[in-house]
Amino acid sequence: MLAVALSAVFMASFDLFVVNVATVALREELRAGDAALELIVSGYAFAYAAGLITGGRLGDRFGYRRLFVTGMIAFTVTSLLCGLAQNAQQLVAARMAQGLAAAVMVPQVLSLVAARFPASHRGRAAAWHGATAGIGAIAGQLAGGLLLEADAAGLGWRAVFLVNVPVGLAAAIAARRTLPRLSG
């Protein structure tokens, strides 16, 4: 259960950093100016931070698993939209929507930990949460560089977003099968 839940933490952190290595390609291909690049990078973080409390409250009200799966599906769809963006404005909008999706799925992780783990084991689960966020941040930068360098299938910068699609689908399916139906 914990590994599936932590996939959301990994993906949200990964996407916070993966775009950093793609800014040069975004500037060239989308003709994105400095302001657009700033919004592409920070719009995700802003929307993510702005939505966290609401995302957590929605989980308390409608169920942690339901909101986790909903958020994961939305994150996957918005990742696809990022990869399909045809201009900087579309990418900014998709990145902000992606940040809101992350704000729906990530708060459910610690809520599930609090509900499923005895108090004596919550510290260890919370440590895994923090470690996963850090690993996601590092992996985002490393994988972003590798994806851009490899340019698999000629996707260029789009690959840094499209890599989330199969991972997100697998995580959503696994979550439906393994996460308990709980609410606050």
ZADREN-836427 format. One record per residue (C-alpha): residue number from 1; residue in one letter; x, y, z. Coordinates in nm, 2 decimals, padded with zeros to 4 digits. Layout:
ZADREN-836427
PT/n/res/u/v/w
PT/NUM/a/X/Y/Z .
...
end
This chain:
ZADREN-836427
PT/n/res/u/v/w
PT/1/m/00.00/00.00/00.00 .
PT/2/l/00.27/00.25/00.09 .
PT/3/a/00.47/00.20/-00.23 .
PT/4/v/00.16/00.28/-00.44 .
PT/5/a/00.07/00.58/-00.23 .
PT/6/l/00.43/00.71/-00.25 .
PT/7/s/00.41/00.70/-00.63 .
PT/8/a/00.21/01.02/-00.61 .
PT/9/v/00.48/01.19/-00.40 .
PT/10/f/00.75/01.08/-00.64 .
PT/11/m/00.56/01.20/-00.95 .
PT/12/a/00.47/01.54/-00.80 .
PT/13/s/00.82/01.60/-00.70 .
PT/14/f/00.96/01.47/-01.03 .
PT/15/d/00.75/01.71/-01.22 .
PT/16/l/00.84/02.00/-01.01 .
PT/17/f/01.20/01.96/-01.13 .
PT/18/v/01.19/01.78/-01.47 .
PT/19/v/01.09/02.09/-01.66 .
PT/20/n/01.40/02.28/-01.55 .
PT/21/v/01.63/02.10/-01.79 .
PT/22/a/01.39/02.15/-02.08 .
PT/23/t/01.37/02.53/-02.07 .
PT/24/v/01.62/02.58/-02.36 .
PT/25/a/01.42/02.34/-02.58 .
PT/26/l/01.09/02.51/-02.48 .
PT/27/r/01.23/02.85/-02.56 .
PT/28/e/01.34/02.74/-02.90 .
PT/29/e/01.05/02.52/-03.01 .
PT/30/l/00.76/02.71/-02.85 .
PT/31/r/00.93/03.05/-02.89 .
PT/32/a/00.86/03.10/-02.52 .
PT/33/g/00.99/03.42/-02.37 .
PT/34/d/01.12/03.47/-02.02 .
PT/35/a/00.78/03.54/-01.87 .
PT/36/a/00.63/03.23/-02.03 .
PT/37/l/00.92/03.01/-01.92 .
PT/38/e/00.88/03.14/-01.56 .
PT/39/l/00.51/03.05/-01.57 .
PT/40/i/00.58/02.71/-01.72 .
PT/41/v/00.83/02.63/-01.43 .
PT/42/s/00.66/02.81/-01.14 .
PT/43/g/00.29/02.78/-01.25 .
PT/44/y/00.30/02.42/-01.15 .
PT/45/a/00.44/02.49/-00.80 .
PT/46/f/00.20/02.78/-00.74 .
PT/47/a/-00.11/02.58/-00.83 .
PT/48/y/00.03/02.28/-00.63 .
PT/49/a/00.09/02.49/-00.32 .
PT/50/a/-00.24/02.68/-00.35 .
PT/51/g/-00.44/02.36/-00.38 .
PT/52/l/-00.29/02.14/-00.11 .
PT/53/i/-00.52/02.24/00.18 .
PT/54/t/-00.83/02.21/-00.03 .
PT/55/g/-00.70/01.88/-00.17 .
PT/56/g/-00.65/01.74/00.18 .
PT/57/r/-01.00/01.85/00.29 .
PT/58/l/-01.16/01.70/-00.02 .
PT/59/g/-01.00/01.36/00.08 .
PT/60/d/-01.14/01.40/00.44 .
PT/61/r/-01.48/01.45/00.29 .
PT/62/f/-01.50/01.22/-00.01 .
PT/63/g/-01.24/00.95/00.07 .
PT/64/y/-00.87/00.93/00.05 .
PT/65/r/-00.86/00.65/-00.21 .
PT/66/r/-01.12/00.82/-00.43 .
PT/67/l/-00.93/01.15/-00.43 .
PT/68/f/-00.59/00.98/-00.47 .
PT/69/v/-00.72/00.80/-00.78 .
PT/70/t/-00.90/01.11/-00.91 .
PT/71/g/-00.59/01.32/-00.86 .
PT/72/m/-00.36/01.05/-01.03 .
PT/73/i/-00.59/01.03/-01.33 .
PT/74/a/-00.61/01.41/-01.36 .
PT/75/f/-00.23/01.43/-01.32 .
PT/76/t/-00.18/01.18/-01.60 .
PT/77/v/-00.43/01.36/-01.83 .
PT/78/t/-00.26/01.69/-01.76 .
PT/79/s/00.08/01.54/-01.82 .
PT/80/l/-00.05/01.43/-02.16 .
PT/81/l/-00.18/01.78/-02.23 .
PT/82/c/00.16/01.92/-02.14 .
PT/83/g/00.32/01.69/-02.39 .
PT/84/l/00.07/01.79/-02.66 .
PT/85/a/00.09/02.16/-02.60 .
PT/86/q/00.14/02.36/-02.92 .
PT/87/n/00.24/02.69/-02.77 .
PT/88/a/00.36/02.84/-02.44 .
PT/89/q/00.02/02.95/-02.33 .
PT/90/q/-00.12/02.60/-02.36 .
PT/91/l/00.17/02.46/-02.17 .
PT/92/v/00.13/02.72/-01.89 .
PT/93/a/-00.24/02.62/-01.86 .
PT/94/a/-00.16/02.25/-01.86 .
PT/95/r/00.12/02.29/-01.61 .
PT/96/m/-00.11/02.48/-01.37 .
PT/97/a/-00.38/02.22/-01.41 .
PT/98/q/-00.11/01.95/-01.34 .
PT/99/g/-00.01/02.13/-01.02 .
PT/100/l/-00.38/02.13/-00.91 .
PT/101/a/-00.40/01.76/-00.98 .
PT/102/a/-00.09/01.70/-00.77 .
PT/103/a/-00.26/01.90/-00.49 .
PT/104/v/-00.55/01.66/-00.50 .
PT/105/m/-00.34/01.33/-00.50 .
PT/106/v/-00.05/01.41/-00.27 .
PT/107/p/-00.23/01.51/00.06 .
PT/108/q/-00.41/01.17/00.05 .
PT/109/v/-00.08/00.99/00.11 .
PT/110/l/-00.02/01.12/00.46 .
PT/111/s/-00.39/01.08/00.54 .
PT/112/l/-00.37/00.72/00.43 .
PT/113/v/-00.06/00.67/00.64 .
PT/114/a/-00.23/00.83/00.95 .
PT/115/a/-00.53/00.61/00.90 .
PT/116/r/-00.36/00.28/00.82 .
PT/117/f/-00.04/00.27/01.03 .
PT/118/p/-00.02/00.25/01.40 .
PT/119/a/00.13/00.55/01.57 .
PT/120/s/00.45/00.35/01.63 .
PT/121/h/00.51/00.31/01.25 .
PT/122/r/00.39/00.65/01.13 .
PT/123/g/00.73/00.81/01.17 .
PT/124/r/00.89/00.55/00.94 .
PT/125/a/00.62/00.59/00.68 .
PT/126/a/00.66/00.97/00.70 .
PT/127/a/01.04/00.93/00.65 .
PT/128/w/00.97/00.73/00.34 .
PT/129/h/00.74/01.01/00.22 .
PT/130/g/01.02/01.27/00.27 .
PT/131/a/01.28/01.04/00.11 .
PT/132/t/01.06/00.97/-00.19 .
PT/133/a/01.01/01.35/-00.25 .
PT/134/g/01.38/01.40/-00.25 .
PT/135/i/01.45/01.11/-00.48 .
PT/136/g/01.17/01.24/-00.71 .
PT/137/a/01.34/01.58/-00.72 .
PT/138/i/01.68/01.43/-00.81 .
PT/139/a/01.52/01.19/-01.06 .
PT/140/g/01.33/01.46/-01.23 .
PT/141/q/01.65/01.65/-01.32 .
PT/142/l/01.84/01.34/-01.41 .
PT/143/a/01.57/01.17/-01.61 .
PT/144/g/01.48/01.50/-01.78 .
PT/145/g/01.83/01.54/-01.91 .
PT/146/l/01.85/01.18/-02.02 .
PT/147/l/01.51/01.20/-02.20 .
PT/148/l/01.61/01.52/-02.38 .
PT/149/e/01.95/01.38/-02.48 .
PT/150/a/01.81/01.04/-02.60 .
PT/151/d/01.53/01.22/-02.78 .
PT/152/a/01.34/00.89/-02.81 .
PT/153/a/01.10/00.88/-03.10 .
PT/154/g/01.19/01.25/-03.18 .
PT/155/l/00.97/01.37/-02.89 .
PT/156/g/01.22/01.63/-02.77 .
PT/157/w/01.09/01.83/-02.46 .
PT/158/r/00.76/01.65/-02.48 .
PT/159/a/00.91/01.33/-02.34 .
PT/160/v/00.96/01.49/-02.00 .
PT/161/f/00.58/01.52/-01.97 .
PT/162/l/00.47/01.21/-02.16 .
PT/163/v/00.69/00.98/-01.94 .
PT/164/n/00.42/01.03/-01.67 .
PT/165/v/00.14/00.88/-01.88 .
PT/166/p/00.22/00.51/-01.84 .
PT/167/v/00.34/00.55/-01.49 .
PT/168/g/00.03/00.74/-01.39 .
PT/169/l/-00.20/00.49/-01.55 .
PT/170/a/-00.03/00.20/-01.37 .
PT/171/a/-00.04/00.39/-01.04 .
PT/172/a/-00.41/00.47/-01.07 .
PT/173/i/-00.49/00.10/-01.14 .
PT/174/a/-00.27/-00.02/-00.86 .
PT/175/a/-00.43/00.24/-00.62 .
PT/176/r/-00.78/00.11/-00.70 .
PT/177/r/-00.66/-00.24/-00.61 .
PT/178/t/-00.45/-00.17/-00.30 .
PT/179/l/-00.55/00.15/-00.13 .
PT/180/p/-00.82/00.11/00.14 .
PT/181/r/-01.15/00.31/00.12 .
PT/182/l/-01.11/00.55/00.41 .
PT/183/s/-01.21/00.91/00.49 .
PT/184/g/-01.16/01.15/00.77 .
end
